[in-house]
Amino acid sequence: MSSLVIGTAPEGLDLSENRIAQNDATVGVVMGIATIFVGLRFWARTTNKSADLAYDDWFVLVALAFAYGTGVCCILGGAYGIGKHIWVVDQNDVLMSMKIIFAYVILYATTVPMVKLSVLLLYRRIFRLTWTLYFCAFLSIGYTISVATTISLACVPSSFFWTQWVYPLSGGHCRINLYQFYLWNGVANLFTDVIILCLPMPIVWGLQMPKAQKWAISGIFLLGGFVCVATIVRISAITKMKDSVDITWVIGDAMIWSNVEPCIGIVSACLPTLRPLLRQIPQLRVWGLFGSSGLSGNYKMTGDGTSGTGQQDTGNRSAYRSSTGKKQRFWPEDDEVYLTTDVGRAAREEGIIPSNGSAASSQEPIAMQIRVKHNFDWREDHP
């Protein structure tokens, strides 16, 4: 194929190169992994008798559905030449592949925020974050709206988005530089990824507990860092599009990583909910990370008129004193990452735990929790 925009193929370029099979295999693998982890998440959540399915579970399921949409676009794009050099792709196939990319951008801009909203809702169940959560949710939803609106109005008429590569003199034009658009929406996406990743860290590190415990709990949340790596690789793939006319070849990598990124995000969003499965791994039970005894250690908590170490019962909520003296609250009924002690709710539901650490009750510990165990020493000062 040759046109006023594309011209002739550069000398020495191997026009027989074809990445379609490789791209399709990548999509199939990452979609399969994401599907497995969502299934494991729902299995873990439904087998936890103390918890019901929550909004974050349903949002990750919706994100998976949209991710399937991006995967289908990748495979369809390959069928119409994405993954080949444009000079060997039929003009009609180029038109169709660009239409697929148009739809793909909108699907991607919906999938990624769905994953982020699922993570934010998980944070809300555990930490009851307020304005910071709403701010990040605003950024995520605003990202979808801005990207979908911009791509829809980028060219005049809208069809020029896909006809410009075949009929550049059809009378249309683009209002924006599409390369800059792809690049900067990738940067904006990375920015919100980093903010959401760091949200729970001040709360966790503000608790008075050993650093080993803080690292273990932080590690659960920082698993989402993998999606930041995928986002950076995607941005790198987008930079190859600058000033390139071989659009069906260079955009292939960007499309694949635009599918890999949300799939990794889905996996990362599911990992903190899989404690019932991780407890079945003997090595983790030996290390005490996910076993029935949970993470062991001491931290201080003081109440009015008394002093000691432990958990203060505030109805159905657990309150902990941070290192700055500010009380941190956790809603433990169904939280995956659950900080508790040997008193309060844990004692009521599992029985009193003797000083030797063995439970008086034969009941299984509440699923989906990280338990912080310590010896409780209470002292009252009387005038």
Phi, psi and omega per residue, in radians:
M1 nan 2.476 3.096
S2 -2.554 2.488 3.099
S3 -2.611 3.124 3.118
L4 -1.079 -0.558 -3.135
V5 -1.398 -0.792 -2.982
I6 -1.464 -0.715 -3.107
G7 1.260 -2.693 3.137
T8 -1.747 2.782 -3.107
A9 -1.177 2.463 3.090
P10 -1.041 2.562 -3.135
E11 -1.156 2.357 3.114
G12 1.565 -0.115 3.134
L13 -1.283 2.278 3.123
D14 -1.409 1.756 -3.090
L15 -1.310 -0.129 3.130
S16 -1.484 -0.115 3.139
E17 -1.044 2.451 -3.069
N18 -2.641 2.058 -3.130
R19 -1.845 0.162 -3.015
I20 -1.070 -0.841 -3.126
A21 -1.081 -0.733 3.116
Q22 -1.095 -0.767 -3.137
N23 -1.129 -0.756 3.137
D24 -1.105 -0.695 3.132
A25 -1.131 -0.721 3.124
T26 -1.076 -0.797 3.120
V27 -1.058 -0.792 -3.131
G28 -1.061 -0.721 -3.114
V29 -1.168 -0.889 -3.070
V30 -1.194 -0.610 3.088
M31 -1.171 -0.680 3.103
G32 -1.113 -0.752 3.128
I33 -1.111 -0.786 3.128
A34 -1.066 -0.718 3.127
T35 -1.104 -0.748 3.130
I36 -1.064 -0.787 -3.091
F37 -1.204 -0.632 3.058
V38 -1.132 -0.712 3.077
G39 -1.073 -0.744 3.105
L40 -1.130 -0.649 3.114
R41 -1.071 -0.832 -3.129
F42 -1.177 -0.594 3.069
W43 -1.122 -0.814 -3.132
A44 -1.109 -0.688 -3.108
R45 -1.257 -0.695 -3.105
T46 -1.321 -0.392 3.082
T47 -1.500 -0.126 3.077
N48 -1.500 1.800 -3.026
K49 -1.176 -0.349 -3.105
S50 -1.566 0.064 -3.080
A51 -2.439 2.601 3.044
D52 -1.899 2.841 3.041
L53 -1.063 2.391 -3.069
A54 -2.054 3.098 -3.095
Y55 -1.032 -0.653 -3.112
D56 -1.116 -0.548 3.087
D57 -1.165 -0.754 -3.118
W58 -1.235 -0.607 3.119
F59 -1.145 -0.659 3.120
V60 -1.210 -0.514 3.075
L61 -1.203 -0.719 3.078
V62 -1.118 -0.710 3.099
A63 -1.046 -0.691 3.110
L64 -1.105 -0.698 3.125
A65 -1.078 -0.772 3.098
F66 -1.185 -0.595 3.084
A67 -1.099 -0.634 3.041
Y68 -1.062 -0.641 3.094
G69 -1.077 -0.749 3.105
T70 -1.159 -0.638 3.107
G71 -1.121 -0.730 3.097
V72 -1.087 -0.709 3.114
C73 -1.090 -0.685 3.117
C74 -1.084 -0.778 -3.115
I75 -1.206 -0.741 3.087
L76 -1.109 -0.683 3.104
G77 -1.042 -0.693 3.082
G78 -1.100 -0.654 3.126
A79 -1.131 -0.423 -3.141
Y80 -1.878 0.335 2.949
G81 1.901 -0.119 3.095
I82 -1.242 2.091 -3.003
G83 2.033 -0.090 3.042
K84 -2.040 2.836 3.028
H85 -1.262 2.458 -2.987
I86 -1.107 -0.405 -3.091
W87 -1.264 -0.211 3.108
V88 -1.933 0.141 -3.125
V89 -1.769 2.339 3.120
D90 -1.102 2.570 -3.113
Q91 -0.997 -0.764 3.135
N92 -1.111 -0.599 3.095
D93 -1.219 -0.615 3.074
V94 -1.097 -0.776 3.093
L95 -1.006 -0.820 -3.112
M96 -1.160 -0.695 -3.134
S97 -1.127 -0.636 3.106
M98 -1.231 -0.579 3.033
K99 -1.117 -0.697 3.115
I100 -1.111 -0.719 3.119
I101 -1.114 -0.686 3.104
F102 -0.996 -0.846 3.112
A103 -1.184 -0.613 -3.092
Y104 -1.093 -0.732 -3.125
V105 -1.034 -0.744 -3.138
I106 -1.193 -0.723 3.102
L107 -1.093 -0.772 3.123
Y108 -1.066 -0.763 -3.116
A109 -1.176 -0.244 3.059
T110 -1.667 -0.649 -3.084
T111 -1.131 -0.886 -3.054
V112 -1.063 -0.840 3.085
P113 -1.076 -0.546 3.085
M114 -1.076 -0.713 3.082
V115 -1.105 -0.769 -3.123
K116 -1.126 -0.706 3.115
L117 -1.130 -0.618 3.073
S118 -1.082 -0.767 3.119
V119 -1.130 -0.742 3.139
L120 -1.105 -0.683 3.109
L121 -1.187 -0.577 3.037
L122 -1.127 -0.775 3.062
Y123 -1.004 -0.704 -3.098
R124 -1.117 -0.692 3.124
R125 -1.162 -0.573 -3.074
I126 -1.528 -0.850 -2.983
F127 -1.890 -0.201 -3.073
R128 0.926 0.823 3.068
L129 -1.107 2.617 -3.057
T130 -1.973 -1.721 -3.000
W131 -1.155 -0.571 3.124
T132 -1.118 -0.694 3.113
L133 -1.136 -0.789 -3.133
Y134 -1.146 -0.604 3.103
F135 -1.116 -0.797 3.128
C136 -1.176 -0.646 3.085
A137 -1.126 -0.683 3.090
F138 -1.074 -0.755 3.113
L139 -1.104 -0.718 -3.094
S140 -1.173 -0.827 3.135
I141 -1.181 -0.693 3.100
G142 -1.082 -0.570 3.100
Y143 -1.084 -0.813 3.133
T144 -1.054 -0.834 -3.093
I145 -1.118 -0.789 -3.080
S146 -1.174 -0.725 -3.130
V147 -1.177 -0.812 -3.123
A148 -1.097 -0.711 3.138
T149 -1.186 -0.764 -3.100
T150 -1.121 -0.802 -3.106
I151 -1.177 -0.554 3.139
S152 -1.231 -0.557 -3.100
L153 -1.835 0.151 -3.036
A154 -1.125 -0.635 -3.060
C155 -2.142 2.662 3.111
V156 -2.181 2.018 -0.163
P157 -1.217 3.013 -3.117
S158 -1.010 -0.553 -3.115
S159 -1.149 -0.308 3.125
F160 -1.141 -0.332 3.079
F161 -0.967 -0.700 -3.121
W162 -1.805 -0.364 -3.125
T163 -1.465 -0.289 -3.059
Q164 -1.066 -0.447 -3.103
W165 -1.422 -0.315 -3.111
V166 -1.991 -0.701 -3.115
Y167 -2.167 1.239 -3.073
P168 -1.151 -0.328 -3.118
L169 -1.772 0.424 -3.095
S170 -1.355 -0.065 3.078
G171 1.765 -0.056 3.134
G172 -1.606 3.041 3.071
H173 -2.756 2.828 3.104
C174 -1.858 2.366 -3.115
R175 -1.327 -0.435 -3.050
I176 -2.219 2.855 3.003
N177 -1.433 1.937 -3.042
L178 -1.118 -0.596 3.101
Y179 -1.089 -0.814 3.111
Q180 -1.090 -0.636 3.106
F181 -1.079 -0.867 3.125
Y182 -1.062 -0.740 -3.074
L183 -1.142 -0.850 -3.033
W184 -1.349 -0.438 3.034
N185 -1.286 -0.441 3.009
G186 -1.194 -0.719 3.110
V187 -1.131 -0.747 3.109
A188 -1.078 -0.675 3.110
N189 -1.113 -0.754 3.109
L190 -1.104 -0.672 3.135
F191 -1.040 -0.832 3.138
T192 -1.210 -0.566 3.068
D193 -1.009 -0.825 -3.092
V194 -1.143 -0.742 3.135
I195 -1.057 -0.845 -3.110
I196 -1.136 -0.636 3.134
L197 -1.106 -0.619 -3.063
C198 -1.548 -0.156 -3.034
L199 -0.927 -0.868 -3.055
P200 -1.399 -0.160 -3.010
M201 -1.092 -0.781 3.134
P202 -1.051 -0.619 3.138
I203 -1.196 -0.837 -3.113
V204 -1.092 -0.794 -3.092
W205 -1.375 -0.166 3.037
G206 -1.451 -0.230 3.127
L207 -1.322 2.531 3.124
Q208 -1.510 1.539 3.105
M209 -2.591 2.823 -3.121
P210 -1.002 2.625 -3.115
K211 -1.079 -0.562 3.134
A212 -1.050 -0.697 3.112
Q213 -1.201 -0.709 3.126
K214 -1.088 -0.716 3.120
W215 -1.135 -0.703 -3.128
A216 -1.119 -0.786 -3.136
I217 -1.199 -0.735 3.113
S218 -1.081 -0.655 -3.131
G219 -1.045 -0.608 3.122
I220 -1.074 -0.760 -3.125
F221 -1.336 -0.584 -3.087
L222 -1.316 -0.058 3.032
L223 -1.010 -0.428 3.096
G224 -1.161 -0.169 3.103
G225 -1.088 -0.387 3.109
F226 -1.058 -0.600 -3.118
V227 -1.218 -0.514 3.080
C228 -1.137 -0.668 3.095
V229 -1.086 -0.782 3.127
A230 -1.091 -0.655 3.126
T231 -1.134 -0.714 3.123
I232 -1.124 -0.738 3.107
V233 -1.102 -0.686 3.108
R234 -1.083 -0.765 3.117
I235 -1.070 -0.707 3.100
S236 -1.062 -0.695 3.109
A237 -1.152 -0.623 3.136
I238 -1.150 -0.621 -3.109
T239 -1.076 -0.393 3.120
K240 -1.237 -0.251 -3.115
M241 -1.392 -0.230 -3.065
K242 -1.083 2.163 3.076
D243 1.047 0.291 3.131
S244 -1.664 2.370 3.055
V245 -1.669 -0.182 -3.134
D246 -1.457 1.079 -2.936
I247 -1.116 -0.678 -3.101
T248 -1.197 -0.368 3.117
W249 -1.531 -0.903 -3.024
V250 -1.284 -0.505 -3.106
I251 -1.369 -0.224 3.133
G252 -1.057 -0.822 3.133
D253 -1.094 -0.728 3.135
A254 -1.089 -0.704 3.118
M255 -1.122 -0.768 -3.117
I256 -1.099 -0.803 -3.138
W257 -1.238 -0.395 3.031
S258 -1.286 -0.271 3.002
N259 -1.636 -0.663 3.127
V260 -1.115 -0.733 -3.065
E261 -0.996 -0.959 3.135
P262 -1.153 -0.528 3.110
C263 -1.161 -0.721 3.054
I264 -1.130 -0.666 3.080
G265 -1.065 -0.701 3.109
I266 -1.118 -0.772 3.109
V267 -1.070 -0.802 -3.138
S268 -1.097 -0.647 3.122
A269 -1.194 -0.478 -3.106
C270 -1.495 -0.483 -3.023
L271 -0.985 -0.774 -3.123
P272 -1.123 -0.223 -3.099
T273 -1.673 0.057 -2.978
L274 -1.763 0.414 -3.104
R275 -0.972 -0.739 3.128
P276 -0.993 -0.553 3.097
L277 -1.345 -0.722 -3.114
L278 -1.140 -0.487 3.113
R279 -1.141 -0.318 -3.141
Q280 -1.421 -0.127 3.137
I281 -1.546 1.966 -3.042
P282 -0.982 -0.687 -3.091
Q283 -1.075 -0.680 -3.141
L284 -1.226 -0.558 3.092
R285 -1.200 -0.660 3.117
V286 -1.134 -0.743 3.120
W287 -1.227 -0.271 3.124
G288 1.432 0.228 -3.092
L289 -1.402 -0.663 -3.069
F290 -2.331 0.210 3.126
G291 -1.349 -3.131 -3.074
S292 -1.178 -0.385 3.141
S293 -1.538 -0.183 3.048
G294 1.152 -2.786 3.118
L295 -1.467 2.259 -3.091
S296 -1.800 2.567 3.119
G297 2.832 3.130 -3.111
N298 -2.151 2.571 2.948
Y299 -2.648 2.791 -2.998
K300 -1.769 2.549 3.111
M301 -2.548 2.281 -3.126
T302 -2.154 2.567 3.097
G303 -2.094 3.056 -3.106
D304 -1.186 2.198 3.063
G305 1.389 -0.057 -3.127
T306 -2.384 2.938 3.037
S307 -2.526 2.672 3.128
G308 2.829 -2.858 3.110
T309 -2.170 2.426 3.091
G310 2.623 -2.808 -3.057
Q311 -1.960 2.388 3.086
Q312 -1.712 2.187 -3.113
D313 -1.404 2.132 3.112
T314 -2.139 1.102 -3.085
G315 1.343 -2.140 3.121
N316 -1.701 0.296 -3.124
R317 -2.103 2.713 3.111
S318 -1.966 2.292 -3.115
A319 -2.039 2.420 -3.117
Y320 -2.288 2.500 3.125
R321 -1.521 2.236 3.113
S322 -1.433 3.018 -3.124
S323 -1.151 -0.331 3.114
T324 -1.576 -0.026 -3.129
G325 1.624 -0.121 -3.137
K326 -1.442 2.365 -3.121
K327 -1.351 2.268 3.096
Q328 -1.853 2.372 -3.094
R329 -1.940 2.468 3.084
F330 -2.300 2.442 3.082
W331 -1.706 1.791 -2.923
P332 -1.539 -0.057 -2.977
E333 -0.982 -0.698 -3.066
D334 -2.486 0.415 -3.086
D335 -1.372 2.409 3.129
E336 -1.220 -0.781 3.099
V337 -1.741 1.814 -2.885
Y338 -2.139 2.038 3.090
L339 -1.639 2.126 3.140
T340 -2.480 3.068 3.101
T341 -2.275 -3.003 -3.120
D342 -1.462 0.079 3.134
V343 -2.160 -3.113 3.096
G344 1.231 -2.364 -3.026
R345 -1.088 -0.732 -3.118
A346 -1.048 -0.732 -3.139
A347 -1.177 -0.655 -3.121
R348 -1.161 -0.667 -3.022
E349 -1.600 -0.418 -3.089
E350 -1.980 -0.082 -3.087
G351 1.648 2.832 3.133
I352 -1.233 2.353 -3.128
I353 -1.714 2.021 -3.137
P354 -1.098 2.969 -3.082
S355 -1.136 -0.377 3.124
N356 -1.411 -0.017 3.044
G357 1.574 -0.076 3.130
S358 -1.522 2.483 -3.082
A359 -1.435 2.426 3.094
A360 -1.325 -0.413 3.134
S361 -1.691 2.595 3.128
S362 -1.568 0.029 -3.115
Q363 -1.198 2.628 3.045
E364 -1.225 2.541 3.065
P365 -1.074 2.725 3.136
I366 -1.059 2.300 -3.113
A367 -1.225 2.808 3.039
M368 1.097 0.932 3.133
Q369 -2.595 2.641 2.938
I370 -1.919 2.034 -3.039
R371 -1.719 2.261 3.066
V372 -1.780 1.879 -3.059
K373 -1.750 2.501 3.076
H374 -2.797 2.856 3.050
N375 -1.366 2.428 -3.042
F376 -1.807 2.172 -3.131
D377 -2.214 2.010 -3.037
W378 -1.974 2.383 3.125
R379 -2.407 2.378 3.077
E380 -2.067 2.363 3.097
D381 -1.759 2.144 3.122
H382 -1.912 2.480 3.126
P383 -1.163 nan nan
